[in-house]
Amino acid sequence: MENGLLAALPLAFERWVSHLERVVFKFGEVLWESDSLLTHVYFPTSAIISLCYRVNNGSSAEVALVGSEGMVGVAVAMGSGRTWNRAVVQSAGEGFRLNSGVVKDEFSRGGPVLNLLLRHTQALITQITQTAVCNRLHCLDQQFCRRLLASLDRLSGDELIMTHDLIASILGVRREGVTQAAIKLQKAGIIHYSRGHITVLDRAGLEAASCECYSVVKREYDRLLAARSHL
């Protein structure tokens, strides 16, 4: 797999190639904590990075996720270099990292790179906003389906490695609720679940069981990023 943003920026890639470092992301690895000064940005290829927020009592919930479609660390491109979220590897895999200074220099050039990074940021903001709406207004069963679909879109194949504890932490809910949601989907023949492995058997059924939040975010990503010109 490749990273969509890097693939869309061959001219910038030529300038970055000597600075890009290939990295292996381990499950559960924390790339940074909240209010950290970001020294690097990351371009996943086969990994998924979860952007979370942790409250004072230690509980946390995911606000967005980034995979091969994008970049982790948009705060650098936006000029602040600090972020309010923590970044945790939710699905192990590979990718690249790039020094923040290189990204800032590229951003200051303006032009096509600036435009694409801003579109990626807009798509990410849409995802964060829709996640907040979903967590407030939709039932756990729908949230669970939305989150499975979001992961599927960022991985190859139909199998996800996700425990009930992990999903509960991502959604900020009790594990028992996730278990009940998984049982319903398995009885309906939509997924098969066994020891932390979820296999999606009926993608269309999963989409039908989800809320509109999944399609809203997907349409926005497609509109802003799927038709990338090679810059």
C-alpha positions as CSV (number, residue, x, y, z in Angstrom):
1,M,0.0,0.0,0.0
2,E,1.0,3.6,-0.5
3,N,0.1,6.9,1.2
4,G,-2.4,8.9,-0.8
5,L,-1.0,12.3,0.0
6,L,2.6,11.4,-0.8
7,A,1.4,9.8,-4.1
8,A,-0.4,13.0,-5.0
9,L,2.7,15.1,-4.5
10,P,5.5,13.8,-6.6
11,L,7.3,17.1,-6.9
12,A,7.2,17.7,-3.2
13,F,8.1,14.0,-2.7
14,E,11.3,14.6,-4.7
15,R,12.2,17.4,-2.3
16,W,11.3,15.3,0.7
17,V,12.8,11.9,-0.2
18,S,16.1,12.4,1.5
19,H,14.2,13.4,4.7
20,L,11.5,10.7,4.8
21,E,12.1,7.9,7.2
22,R,10.4,4.6,6.9
23,V,8.8,3.6,10.3
24,V,7.1,0.5,11.7
25,F,4.1,1.3,13.9
26,K,3.5,-1.1,16.8
27,F,0.0,-1.6,18.1
28,G,-0.6,0.6,21.1
29,E,2.4,2.8,20.5
30,V,1.9,6.5,21.5
31,L,3.3,8.9,18.9
32,W,2.6,11.8,21.1
33,E,0.6,13.0,24.1
34,S,-1.7,16.0,24.2
35,D,-0.1,19.4,24.2
36,S,3.1,18.0,22.8
37,L,5.4,20.0,20.5
38,L,5.4,17.9,17.3
39,T,8.8,17.1,15.9
40,H,7.5,15.0,13.1
41,V,4.5,14.3,11.0
42,Y,3.5,10.8,9.9
43,F,2.2,9.3,6.6
44,P,0.8,5.8,7.3
45,T,0.8,3.3,4.5
46,S,-0.6,0.2,6.2
47,A,-1.2,1.4,9.8
48,I,-4.1,3.3,11.3
49,I,-3.5,6.0,13.8
50,S,-6.2,7.0,16.3
51,L,-6.5,10.6,17.5
52,C,-7.9,10.6,21.0
53,Y,-8.6,12.9,23.9
54,R,-8.1,11.9,27.5
55,V,-10.0,13.6,30.3
56,N,-8.8,14.1,33.8
57,N,-10.1,10.9,35.2
58,G,-8.1,8.9,32.7
59,S,-11.0,8.0,30.4
60,S,-10.5,8.6,26.7
61,A,-12.4,8.5,23.4
62,E,-11.4,8.7,19.8
63,V,-12.2,11.8,17.8
64,A,-10.7,10.8,14.4
65,L,-8.5,8.2,12.7
66,V,-6.0,8.5,9.9
67,G,-4.7,5.8,7.6
68,S,-3.1,5.6,4.2
69,E,-5.3,8.4,3.0
70,G,-3.6,11.1,5.0
71,M,-1.1,12.7,7.3
72,V,-0.9,12.6,11.1
73,G,0.2,16.0,12.6
74,V,-1.8,18.7,10.7
75,A,-1.0,21.1,13.6
76,V,2.5,21.4,12.1
77,A,1.1,22.5,8.7
78,M,-1.3,24.9,10.3
79,G,1.6,26.7,12.0
80,S,1.1,25.9,15.7
81,G,3.2,22.8,16.1
82,R,1.2,21.7,19.2
83,T,-1.8,19.5,19.3
84,W,-4.6,18.9,21.8
85,N,-5.0,15.2,21.1
86,R,-2.8,12.1,21.7
87,A,-1.9,9.9,18.7
88,V,-2.0,6.2,19.3
89,V,-1.4,3.3,16.9
90,Q,-4.7,1.5,16.6
91,S,-3.7,-0.9,13.8
92,A,0.0,-1.9,13.4
93,G,1.7,-1.4,10.1
94,E,4.2,0.8,8.3
95,G,4.5,4.3,7.1
96,F,6.9,7.3,6.8
97,R,7.7,10.2,9.1
98,L,9.0,13.6,8.1
99,N,10.7,16.3,10.2
100,S,8.3,19.1,11.1
101,G,10.6,21.8,9.8
102,V,10.5,20.3,6.3
103,V,6.7,20.4,6.3
104,K,6.7,24.0,7.5
105,D,9.1,25.0,4.8
106,E,7.0,23.3,2.2
107,F,3.8,24.8,3.5
108,S,5.3,28.3,3.3
109,R,5.9,27.8,-0.5
110,G,2.1,27.9,-1.0
111,G,0.7,26.6,-4.2
112,P,-0.6,23.1,-4.8
113,V,1.0,21.5,-1.7
114,L,-0.7,24.1,0.5
115,N,-4.0,23.5,-1.2
116,L,-3.9,19.8,-0.8
117,L,-2.9,19.9,2.9
118,L,-5.7,22.3,3.6
119,R,-8.2,20.1,1.9
120,H,-6.9,17.1,3.9
121,T,-7.3,19.3,7.1
122,Q,-10.9,20.2,6.1
123,A,-11.7,16.5,5.6
124,L,-10.2,15.7,9.0
125,I,-12.3,18.5,10.6
126,T,-15.4,17.0,9.0
127,Q,-14.6,13.6,10.6
128,I,-14.0,15.1,14.0
129,T,-17.3,17.1,13.8
130,Q,-19.3,14.1,12.6
131,T,-17.8,11.8,15.3
132,A,-19.0,14.3,18.0
133,V,-22.5,14.3,16.5
134,C,-22.5,10.5,16.2
135,N,-21.4,10.0,19.8
136,R,-24.1,12.3,21.1
137,L,-27.1,11.4,18.9
138,H,-26.7,7.8,17.7
139,C,-27.0,4.5,19.5
140,L,-24.0,2.3,20.3
141,D,-24.9,-0.2,17.6
142,Q,-24.7,2.4,14.9
143,Q,-21.4,3.9,16.3
144,F,-19.9,0.4,16.3
145,C,-20.8,-0.1,12.7
146,R,-19.5,3.3,11.7
147,R,-16.2,2.6,13.4
148,L,-15.8,-0.8,11.7
149,L,-16.5,0.7,8.3
150,A,-13.9,3.5,8.9
151,S,-11.3,0.9,9.7
152,L,-12.2,-1.2,6.7
153,D,-11.7,1.7,4.4
154,R,-8.1,2.1,5.6
155,L,-7.1,-1.5,5.4
156,S,-6.8,-4.2,2.7
157,G,-9.1,-7.2,3.2
158,D,-12.2,-7.8,5.4
159,E,-10.5,-8.7,8.7
160,L,-10.0,-6.4,11.6
161,I,-7.9,-7.1,14.7
162,M,-9.9,-5.3,17.4
163,T,-10.8,-6.5,20.8
164,H,-14.0,-5.5,22.6
165,D,-11.9,-3.6,25.1
166,L,-10.2,-1.6,22.3
167,I,-13.5,-0.7,20.7
168,A,-15.0,0.3,24.0
169,S,-12.0,2.6,24.6
170,I,-12.2,4.1,21.1
171,L,-15.9,4.9,21.5
172,G,-15.7,5.9,25.2
173,V,-18.3,3.3,26.2
174,R,-18.6,0.2,28.4
175,R,-17.2,-3.1,27.1
176,E,-20.6,-4.8,27.8
177,G,-22.3,-2.6,25.3
178,V,-19.7,-3.4,22.6
179,T,-20.1,-7.1,23.2
180,Q,-23.9,-6.9,22.8
181,A,-23.5,-4.9,19.6
182,A,-21.0,-7.5,18.2
183,I,-23.4,-10.4,19.1
184,K,-26.3,-8.7,17.2
185,L,-24.1,-8.3,14.1
186,Q,-22.8,-11.9,14.3
187,K,-26.4,-13.3,14.7
188,A,-27.4,-11.3,11.6
189,G,-24.6,-12.8,9.6
190,I,-22.9,-9.4,9.1
191,I,-19.6,-10.2,11.0
192,H,-17.8,-13.1,12.5
193,Y,-16.0,-12.4,15.7
194,S,-13.4,-14.6,17.4
195,R,-10.7,-13.7,19.9
196,G,-10.1,-10.2,18.8
197,H,-10.5,-10.9,15.1
198,I,-13.5,-9.4,13.3
199,T,-14.3,-10.6,9.8
200,V,-16.9,-8.6,7.9
201,L,-19.1,-11.0,5.9
202,D,-21.6,-8.6,4.6
203,R,-20.3,-5.1,3.8
204,A,-23.7,-3.9,2.5
205,G,-25.4,-5.1,5.7
206,L,-22.9,-3.3,7.8
207,E,-23.4,0.0,5.9
208,A,-27.2,-0.5,6.3
209,A,-26.8,-1.0,10.1
210,S,-24.7,2.1,10.4
211,C,-25.9,5.7,10.8
212,E,-25.5,8.4,8.1
213,C,-22.3,9.7,9.8
214,Y,-20.2,7.1,7.9
215,S,-21.5,8.2,4.5
216,V,-21.2,11.9,5.3
217,V,-17.6,11.6,6.2
218,K,-16.8,9.3,3.3
219,R,-18.4,11.6,0.8
220,E,-16.4,14.6,2.1
221,Y,-13.1,12.6,1.9
222,D,-14.0,11.6,-1.6
223,R,-14.9,15.1,-2.6
224,L,-11.8,16.7,-1.2
225,L,-9.1,14.0,-1.7
226,A,-10.2,11.2,-4.0
227,A,-9.8,13.3,-7.1
228,R,-6.3,14.5,-6.2
229,S,-4.3,15.8,-9.1
230,H,-0.7,14.8,-9.2
231,L,1.1,18.0,-8.1
